[in-house]
Amino acid sequence: MNDEHAHPAEAPNVETPPVVRPLSTFGFLLYILHGAGVALGLCLLWGLEAVRNNFFRLLDRMNIKARVRKASAFPPGQPRKRPLTEASR
């Protein structure tokens, strides 16, 4: 097969220069607001973590156990009787 008739997509890897588009004022402000939102979200998470840490340290100083009884996903008593479905027979 001749190289002159090769499809452009099958050509060897030739890097094209990147196209730089100017940023509009609205786009610039959007990037600024996005960055501020991310920073505020991280500050909120950091603050909540600090409160949680102080709360558990207070519990440790007061020598209070985290749970009085064992937690269970199943309520006490007999399980309810459910009819079998076709798939479980």
DSSP file (Angstrom, degrees, kcal/mol; ACC not computed):
  #  RESIDUE AA STRUCTURE BP1 BP2  ACC     N-H-->O    O-->H-N    N-H-->O    O-->H-N    TCO  KAPPA ALPHA  PHI   PSI    X-CA   Y-CA   Z-CA
    1    1 A M              0   0    0      0, 0.0     2,-0.2     0, 0.0     5,-0.1   0.000 360.0 360.0 360.0 138.2    0.0    0.0    0.0
    2    2 A N        -     0   0    0      1,-0.1     3,-0.5     3,-0.0     4,-0.1  -0.498 360.0-137.7 -78.4 144.8    1.3    3.4   -0.9
    3    3 A D  S >  S+     0   0    0      1,-0.2     3,-0.9    -2,-0.2    -1,-0.1   0.742 100.9  64.9 -71.8 -22.1    2.0    5.9    1.9
    4    4 A E  T 3  S+     0   0    0      1,-0.2    -1,-0.2     0, 0.0    -2,-0.0   0.823 103.6  46.3 -69.6 -29.0    0.4    8.7   -0.2
    5    5 A H  T 3  S+     0   0    0     -3,-0.5    -1,-0.2     2,-0.0    -2,-0.2   0.280  83.7 125.9 -97.9  10.1   -3.0    7.1   -0.1
    6    6 A A    <   -     0   0    0     -3,-0.9     5,-0.1     1,-0.1    -3,-0.0  -0.390  69.2-105.2 -70.6 147.1   -3.0    6.3    3.6
    7    7 A H    >   -     0   0    0      1,-0.1     3,-1.3    -2,-0.1     4,-0.3  -0.447  25.5-122.8 -68.9 143.0   -6.0    7.6    5.6
    8    8 A P  G >  S+     0   0    0      0, 0.0     3,-1.1     0, 0.0    -1,-0.1   0.827 112.0  57.1 -60.1 -30.2   -5.1   10.6    7.8
    9    9 A A  G 3  S+     0   0    0      1,-0.2    -2,-0.0     0, 0.0    -3,-0.0   0.761 105.7  51.7 -70.6 -22.5   -6.2    8.8   11.0
   10   10 A E  G <  S+     0   0    0     -3,-1.3    -1,-0.2     3,-0.0     3,-0.1   0.380  85.3 116.4 -93.6   3.8   -3.7    6.0   10.2
   11   11 A A  S <  S-     0   0    0     -3,-1.1     3,-0.1    -4,-0.3    -4,-0.0  -0.287  80.2 -85.0 -67.8 157.4   -0.8    8.5    9.8
   12   12 A P        -     0   0    0      0, 0.0     2,-0.6     0, 0.0    -1,-0.1  -0.203  63.1 -75.6 -60.8 157.9    2.1    8.2   12.2
   13   13 A N        +     0   0    0     -3,-0.1     2,-0.5     1,-0.0    -3,-0.0  -0.391  59.3 172.5 -62.4 108.2    1.7   10.1   15.5
   14   14 A V        -     0   0    0     -2,-0.6     2,-0.3    -3,-0.1    -3,-0.0  -0.978  28.0-133.4-118.5 117.5    2.2   13.7   14.6
   15   15 A E        -     0   0    0     -2,-0.5    -2,-0.0     1,-0.0     0, 0.0  -0.511  14.3-146.2 -75.4 133.3    1.4   16.0   17.5
   16   16 A T        -     0   0    0     -2,-0.3     3,-0.1     1,-0.1    -1,-0.0  -0.741  28.6-102.0 -93.9 146.8   -0.7   19.0   16.7
   17   17 A P        -     0   0    0      0, 0.0    -1,-0.1     0, 0.0     2,-0.0  -0.404  44.5-101.9 -67.2 144.5    0.0   22.2   18.6
   18   18 A P        -     0   0    0      0, 0.0     2,-0.6     0, 0.0    -3,-0.0  -0.354  29.9-125.9 -67.6 146.1   -2.5   22.9   21.4
   19   19 A V        -     0   0    0     -3,-0.1     2,-0.6    -2,-0.0    -3,-0.0  -0.836  20.6-155.2 -95.5 122.1   -5.2   25.5   20.7
   20   20 A V        -     0   0    0     -2,-0.6     0, 0.0     0, 0.0     0, 0.0  -0.867   8.4-167.5-101.5 119.7   -5.3   28.2   23.3
   21   21 A R        -     0   0    0     -2,-0.6     2,-0.1     1,-0.0    -2,-0.0  -0.880  27.0-111.9-105.4 138.0   -8.7   29.9   23.6
   22   22 A P        -     0   0    0      0, 0.0     2,-0.4     0, 0.0    -1,-0.0  -0.389  31.2-120.3 -67.3 145.7   -9.0   33.2   25.6
   23   23 A L        -     0   0    0     -2,-0.1     2,-0.0     1,-0.1     0, 0.0  -0.722  24.4-131.7 -89.3 130.8  -10.9   32.9   28.8
   24   24 A S     >  -     0   0    0     -2,-0.4     4,-2.4     1,-0.1     5,-0.2  -0.290  22.8-110.0 -75.5 166.4  -14.0   35.1   29.1
   25   25 A T  H  > S+     0   0    0      1,-0.2     4,-2.5     2,-0.2     5,-0.2   0.906 120.5  50.9 -63.0 -41.7  -14.6   37.2   32.2
   26   26 A F  H  > S+     0   0    0      1,-0.2     4,-2.1     2,-0.2    -1,-0.2   0.909 110.6  48.8 -63.0 -42.6  -17.6   35.0   33.1
   27   27 A G  H  > S+     0   0    0      2,-0.2     4,-2.1     1,-0.2    -1,-0.2   0.886 110.6  51.3 -63.4 -39.4  -15.4   31.9   32.8
   28   28 A F  H  X S+     0   0    0     -4,-2.4     4,-2.0     2,-0.2    -2,-0.2   0.933 111.2  46.9 -62.9 -46.3  -12.7   33.5   34.9
   29   29 A L  H  X S+     0   0    0     -4,-2.5     4,-2.7     1,-0.2    -1,-0.2   0.852 109.4  55.4 -64.3 -33.9  -15.2   34.4   37.7
   30   30 A L  H  X S+     0   0    0     -4,-2.1     4,-2.4     2,-0.2    -1,-0.2   0.909 107.5  48.6 -65.3 -41.3  -16.6   30.9   37.5
   31   31 A Y  H  X S+     0   0    0     -4,-2.1     4,-2.3     2,-0.2    -2,-0.2   0.895 111.7  50.0 -63.7 -39.9  -13.1   29.4   38.1
   32   32 A I  H  X S+     0   0    0     -4,-2.0     4,-2.3     2,-0.2    -2,-0.2   0.936 112.2  46.8 -64.3 -46.2  -12.6   31.8   41.1
   33   33 A L  H  X S+     0   0    0     -4,-2.7     4,-2.4     1,-0.2    -2,-0.2   0.884 111.0  52.6 -63.7 -38.2  -16.0   30.8   42.6
   34   34 A H  H  X S+     0   0    0     -4,-2.4     4,-2.3     2,-0.2    -1,-0.2   0.934 110.5  47.1 -62.3 -46.0  -15.3   27.1   42.1
   35   35 A G  H  X S+     0   0    0     -4,-2.3     4,-2.3     1,-0.2    -2,-0.2   0.895 112.2  49.7 -63.0 -40.4  -11.9   27.4   43.9
   36   36 A A  H  X S+     0   0    0     -4,-2.3     4,-2.6     2,-0.2    -1,-0.2   0.894 110.5  50.9 -65.8 -39.0  -13.5   29.4   46.7
   37   37 A G  H  X S+     0   0    0     -4,-2.4     4,-2.4     2,-0.2    -2,-0.2   0.906 110.5  48.1 -64.1 -42.5  -16.3   26.7   47.0
   38   38 A V  H  X S+     0   0    0     -4,-2.3     4,-2.3     2,-0.2    -2,-0.2   0.922 112.5  49.1 -64.0 -43.3  -13.7   23.9   47.2
   39   39 A A  H  X S+     0   0    0     -4,-2.3     4,-2.2     1,-0.2    -2,-0.2   0.918 112.1  48.1 -63.6 -42.8  -11.7   25.8   49.8
   40   40 A L  H  X S+     0   0    0     -4,-2.6     4,-2.3     2,-0.2    -1,-0.2   0.890 110.6  51.9 -65.6 -38.3  -14.8   26.5   51.9
   41   41 A G  H  X S+     0   0    0     -4,-2.4     4,-2.3     2,-0.2    -1,-0.2   0.907 110.4  47.7 -63.3 -42.1  -15.9   22.9   51.7
   42   42 A L  H  X S+     0   0    0     -4,-2.3     4,-2.3     2,-0.2    -1,-0.2   0.878 110.8  52.0 -66.9 -36.7  -12.5   21.6   52.9
   43   43 A C  H  X S+     0   0    0     -4,-2.2     4,-2.5     2,-0.2    -2,-0.2   0.903 109.1  50.7 -64.2 -39.9  -12.6   24.2   55.7
   44   44 A L  H  X S+     0   0    0     -4,-2.3     4,-2.5     2,-0.2    -2,-0.2   0.931 111.0  47.5 -63.5 -45.2  -16.0   22.9   56.8
   45   45 A L  H  X S+     0   0    0     -4,-2.3     4,-2.2     1,-0.2    -1,-0.2   0.904 112.0  50.6 -62.0 -40.7  -14.8   19.3   56.8
   46   46 A W  H  X S+     0   0    0     -4,-2.3     4,-2.0     2,-0.2    -1,-0.2   0.910 110.9  49.0 -64.1 -41.7  -11.7   20.2   58.8
   47   47 A G  H  X S+     0   0    0     -4,-2.5     4,-2.2     2,-0.2    -2,-0.2   0.911 110.7  49.5 -64.3 -43.1  -13.9   22.1   61.3
   48   48 A L  H  X S+     0   0    0     -4,-2.5     4,-2.4     1,-0.2    -1,-0.2   0.880 110.3  51.4 -63.9 -37.1  -16.2   19.1   61.7
   49   49 A E  H  X S+     0   0    0     -4,-2.2     4,-2.4    -5,-0.2    -1,-0.2   0.885 108.8  51.2 -66.5 -37.7  -13.3   16.8   62.2
   50   50 A A  H  X S+     0   0    0     -4,-2.0     4,-2.4     2,-0.2    -2,-0.2   0.908 111.0  47.8 -65.9 -41.4  -11.9   19.1   64.9
   51   51 A V  H  X S+     0   0    0     -4,-2.2     4,-2.3     2,-0.2    -2,-0.2   0.926 112.9  48.6 -64.1 -44.5  -15.2   19.1   66.7
   52   52 A R  H  X S+     0   0    0     -4,-2.4     4,-2.3     1,-0.2     5,-0.2   0.913 111.3  50.3 -61.5 -42.9  -15.5   15.3   66.4
   53   53 A N  H  X S+     0   0    0     -4,-2.4     4,-2.0     1,-0.2    -1,-0.2   0.921 111.6  47.3 -62.8 -44.6  -12.0   14.9   67.7
   54   54 A N  H  X S+     0   0    0     -4,-2.4     4,-2.1     2,-0.2    -1,-0.2   0.876 110.1  53.9 -65.0 -37.2  -12.6   17.2   70.7
   55   55 A F  H  X S+     0   0    0     -4,-2.3     4,-2.1     1,-0.2    -2,-0.2   0.934 110.7  44.5 -63.5 -46.4  -15.8   15.4   71.5
   56   56 A F  H  X S+     0   0    0     -4,-2.3     4,-2.1     1,-0.2    -1,-0.2   0.841 111.2  53.7 -70.2 -31.4  -14.2   11.9   71.6
   57   57 A R  H  X S+     0   0    0     -4,-2.0     4,-2.3    -5,-0.2    -1,-0.2   0.892 108.0  51.2 -65.8 -37.7  -11.3   13.3   73.7
   58   58 A L  H  X S+     0   0    0     -4,-2.1     4,-2.1     2,-0.2    -2,-0.2   0.915 109.2  50.1 -63.4 -43.0  -13.8   14.7   76.2
   59   59 A L  H  <>S+     0   0    0     -4,-2.1     5,-2.4     1,-0.2     4,-0.4   0.896 110.1  51.0 -61.5 -39.5  -15.5   11.2   76.4
   60   60 A D  H ><5S+     0   0    0     -4,-2.1     3,-0.9     1,-0.2    -2,-0.2   0.911 109.8  49.1 -64.4 -41.6  -12.1    9.6   77.0
   61   61 A R  H 3<5S+     0   0    0     -4,-2.3    -1,-0.2     1,-0.3    -2,-0.2   0.860 112.4  47.8 -66.0 -34.7  -11.3   12.1   79.8
   62   62 A M  T 3<5S-     0   0    0     -4,-2.1    -1,-0.3    -5,-0.2    -2,-0.2   0.500 110.1-127.7 -82.9  -3.0  -14.7   11.4   81.4
   63   63 A N  T < 5 +     0   0    0     -3,-0.9     2,-0.5    -4,-0.4    -3,-0.2   0.886  52.6 156.7  57.8  43.8  -14.0    7.7   81.0
   64   64 A I      < -     0   0    0     -5,-2.4    -1,-0.2    -6,-0.1     2,-0.1  -0.860  41.3-126.0-100.4 130.6  -17.4    7.1   79.2
   65   65 A K        -     0   0    0     -2,-0.5     3,-0.1     1,-0.1    -5,-0.0  -0.448  14.1-128.1 -73.9 149.6  -17.6    4.1   77.0
   66   66 A A  S    S+     0   0    0      1,-0.2     2,-0.4    -2,-0.1    -1,-0.1   0.893  93.2  22.7 -67.5 -40.2  -18.8    4.7   73.5
   67   67 A R        -     0   0    0      1,-0.1    -1,-0.2     4,-0.0     3,-0.1  -0.992  57.9-161.4-130.9 136.8  -21.5    2.1   73.6
   68   68 A V  S    S+     0   0    0     -2,-0.4     2,-0.3     1,-0.2    -1,-0.1   0.885  82.6  20.1 -81.1 -41.1  -23.3    0.7   76.7
   69   69 A R  S    S-     0   0    0      1,-0.0     2,-0.2     0, 0.0    -1,-0.2  -0.867  97.1 -84.9-127.2 163.0  -24.6   -2.4   74.9
   70   70 A K        -     0   0    0     -2,-0.3     2,-0.2    -3,-0.1    -2,-0.0  -0.432  44.5-128.1 -67.6 131.7  -23.7   -4.2   71.8
   71   71 A A        -     0   0    0     -2,-0.2     2,-0.4     2,-0.0    -1,-0.1  -0.577  27.8-171.2 -81.0 144.6  -25.3   -2.8   68.7
   72   72 A S        -     0   0    0     -2,-0.2     0, 0.0     1,-0.1     0, 0.0  -0.992  30.1-147.6-138.3 144.7  -27.2   -5.1   66.4
   73   73 A A  S    S+     0   0    0     -2,-0.4    -1,-0.1     2,-0.1    -2,-0.0   0.621  87.7  69.2 -81.2 -13.4  -28.7   -4.8   63.0
   74   74 A F  S    S-     0   0    0     -3,-0.0     3,-0.1     5,-0.0    -1,-0.0  -0.901  84.2-126.3-110.7 132.3  -31.4   -7.2   64.0
   75   75 A P        -     0   0    0      0, 0.0    -2,-0.1     0, 0.0    -1,-0.0  -0.339  37.0 -95.3 -70.8 157.2  -34.2   -6.4   66.5
   76   76 A P  S    S+     0   0    0      0, 0.0     2,-0.2     0, 0.0    -4,-0.0  -0.291  83.7  45.6 -70.3 158.9  -34.7   -8.8   69.5
   77   77 A G  S    S-     0   0    0     -3,-0.1    -3,-0.0     2,-0.0     0, 0.0  -0.462  99.3 -29.9 105.1-177.7  -37.3  -11.5   69.3
   78   78 A Q        -     0   0    0     -2,-0.2     2,-0.1     1,-0.1     3,-0.1  -0.485  67.0-110.0 -75.0 142.6  -38.3  -14.1   66.7
   79   79 A P        -     0   0    0      0, 0.0    -1,-0.1     0, 0.0     2,-0.1  -0.405  41.0 -98.3 -69.0 151.2  -37.9  -13.2   63.1
   80   80 A R        -     0   0    0      1,-0.1     2,-0.6    -2,-0.1     0, 0.0  -0.396  34.1-116.1 -69.6 145.4  -41.0  -12.6   61.1
   81   81 A K        -     0   0    0     -2,-0.1    -1,-0.1    -3,-0.1    -3,-0.0  -0.729  36.7-174.2 -82.6 123.8  -42.4  -15.4   59.0
   82   82 A R        -     0   0    0     -2,-0.6     2,-0.1     3,-0.0     3,-0.1  -0.952  26.8-112.5-120.2 139.1  -42.3  -14.5   55.3
   83   83 A P        -     0   0    0      0, 0.0     2,-0.2     0, 0.0     0, 0.0  -0.404  38.6-106.5 -67.7 146.0  -43.7  -16.5   52.5
   84   84 A L        -     0   0    0     -2,-0.1     2,-0.2     1,-0.1     5,-0.0  -0.481  30.6-137.6 -72.6 140.4  -41.2  -18.0   50.1
   85   85 A T        -     0   0    0     -2,-0.2     3,-0.5     1,-0.1     4,-0.4  -0.463  26.8-104.6 -89.2 169.8  -41.0  -16.4   46.7
   86   86 A E  S >  S+     0   0    0      1,-0.2     3,-0.9     2,-0.2    -1,-0.1   0.854 119.4  56.2 -63.3 -34.2  -40.6  -18.4   43.5
   87   87 A A  T 3  S+     0   0    0      1,-0.2    -1,-0.2     2,-0.1    -3,-0.0   0.800 106.7  48.8 -70.4 -28.6  -36.9  -17.5   43.3
   88   88 A S  T 3         0   0    0     -3,-0.5    -1,-0.2     1,-0.2    -2,-0.2   0.391 360.0 360.0 -94.6   4.5  -36.1  -18.9   46.7
   89   89 A R    <         0   0    0     -3,-0.9    -1,-0.2    -4,-0.4    -2,-0.1   0.452 360.0 360.0 -87.1 360.0  -37.8  -22.3   46.3
